[in-house]
Amino acid sequence: MEAVIFIALAVLTVIPLMRMLPLFDLNPYWALVVIIPLGLIVLLWVMAGRIDRLKGRMEGRSE
């Protein structure tokens, strides 16, 4: 039963990340890293390090 819960939570985490990662110039398949323990934390740190790229794109849209 624990495996089913783990798979469900992994899917619910991977799908939104696959849509968000291209905004940070990362391959969407890096979202599969969240299956590894602590993978989500590492991925969030990488995304936080690239937040300037996202801000630049958002500013470009408002002009």
PEURCOR-V711542 format. One record per residue. N is the residue number from 1. RES is the residue in one letter. SS is DSSP state (a for helix, b for strand, c for the rest). NEAR is the number of other ideal C-beta (glycine too) atoms within 12 Angstrom. Layout:
# PEURCOR-V711542
n,res,ss,near
N,RES,SS,NEAR
N,RES,SS,NEAR
This chain:
# PEURCOR-V711542
n,res,ss,near
1,M,c,7
2,E,a,8
3,A,a,9
4,V,a,10
5,I,a,11
6,F,a,15
7,I,a,14
8,A,a,14
9,L,a,16
10,A,a,23
11,V,a,18
12,L,a,16
13,T,a,25
14,V,a,26
15,I,a,17
16,P,a,17
17,L,a,30
18,M,a,23
19,R,a,14
20,M,a,24
21,L,a,27
22,P,a,19
23,L,a,21
24,F,a,28
25,D,c,19
26,L,c,24
27,N,c,15
28,P,a,20
29,Y,a,15
30,W,a,26
31,A,a,30
32,L,a,21
33,V,a,27
34,V,a,29
35,I,a,20
36,I,c,16
37,P,c,11
38,L,c,12
39,G,a,20
40,L,a,24
41,I,a,15
42,V,a,16
43,L,a,31
44,L,a,23
45,W,a,15
46,V,a,23
47,M,a,26
48,A,a,15
49,G,a,15
50,R,c,22
51,I,a,18
52,D,a,14
53,R,a,20
54,L,a,21
55,K,a,15
56,G,a,16
57,R,a,17
58,M,a,13
59,E,a,11
60,G,a,10
61,R,a,10
62,S,a,8
63,E,c,7
